[in-house]
Amino acid sequence: MDSENARLVASQLGRALAVWGGGSVVAGAIAAATSSRPMVRAFGMQTAEWGAIDLAIAGVASRLRTPTSSKLRKILLVNVGLDVGYILGGAYLVARRPRFAGRITADVARANGVAVVIQGAALLVLDTTHVRKL
């Protein structure tokens, strides 16, 4: 029963991550390619990049042996901590708008930060939802 539940939860999580990642790639690429505003392009590129990583993780995970419920719970709880870190890092960019020695504008830093907060929050929802299912 434990392995069946872990397989079910891992499969659901993989599909959800693939859908989120795919949507992020498409929406981000459209925003980055069609906007003339640097803020929108930065937001779009950051979103598309996170989506591509999410798709890669979902793809690799689908080929791995499903861990036990206990092991999957531990992995997801580590991910929850990372998700909170992403949100905090994005919030820092939004609040402080670092310019990285003049390589970007404050508005572009903010747009990148907003995208990171959104991605981190979505991953936090996915991970905590699936931890509860275990």
N, C-alpha and C positions, 0 to 999 in steps of 0.2 A: 504494500500500500504506500509506503514511504517513497519508493522509487517511482511509482505511478504518479503520485502527487507532484514530485519534483519535476518529472518529465512534462506534466501538464503545465505547471507554472513556468518552467523554462521556455516551453513552446509559446505560451501566451506572451511572455515578456519579449521573446525574440520577434514575434510578429508585431507587437506594439512598437518596439524599438525600430524595426524596419519601416513601419508606416510613418512614424515620427521623422526618422532620418530621411526617408524619401521625400516627404512633404517639405522638410527643411531645405533639402537640396534644390528642389524645384522652385519653391517660393523665394529662397535666397538668390538663386541664379537669375531669376526674372527681375528681382529688385536691383541686383547689381548690374545687370546688363541693360536695363531700360531707363534707369534714372540718371539724370544729369547732376543730381545733388550728391556731393561727397558723403554726407551723412547716410543717405539711403544706400549708396553703393557699399559703404563700409559695413552697415548693418546686414545687407544682403550677402556680402562675401563671408562675413563671420558666421552667419546662419547656414550658408551652404557648406562651409568647411566643417562645422559641427555635424551637420546632417551626413556628410560623407563619412566621417568617423563613426557615427552611429550605425550607418549601413555596414561598414566594414566589421564592426564589432558583432552585429547581428549575424552577418554571414559567417564569420569565424566560429561564433558560438554555436551556430546550427550544425556545425560539423564535429563538434566535440562531444565526448561522452557526457551525459547529464550527471551532475554530481548528486549526492544524497540531499535530502531536504535540509539537513543540518549544515552541510557544506555550502549549499546554495544560499541559505539564510545568512551565513557569515559573509559570503561574497557580496550579497546585496547590502548588508549593513555597512561594509567598508565603502561600497559605492554611495550609500546615503551620506557618509562623512565627506566623500569627495564632492558630491553634489552641493553640499552646504558650502564647501570651499569655493566651488565655481561661482555660486551665487554671491558670496562675499567678495571674491575677486572682481566680478562684474560690477558689483555695487561700488567698489573702490574706484573703478574707472569712471563710473557715472558721477560719483561725488567729487573726485579729485581732478578728473580730466587731465591726466599727465600727458605731456606733449612729446615725450621720449626724444629729448634733445632736438626738438623742432621738426621731427620726421612726420608728425601728424598734428592736426589741429585739435583744439579742445573739443569741438563738436564731433569730430571723427572718433576721438577717444570715448566720448559719451555714447555714441551710436554702437561702438564695439561692446561697451559695457552693458548696454541694454540687451543686446543680442546674447551675451554670455549669461546674464541673469535669466532670460527667458529659457535658454537651453538648460541651464542648471536646474531651474524650477521644474521644467518638464521631466527631466531625468529623476529628480527627487520624487515627483508624483509616481512615475513608473516604478521606481525601486521600492518605495514604501508600500505602494499598492500590492506589489508582488511579494514582499516580505510578509504582509498580513495574510496573504493566501496560503503561505506555508504554515 
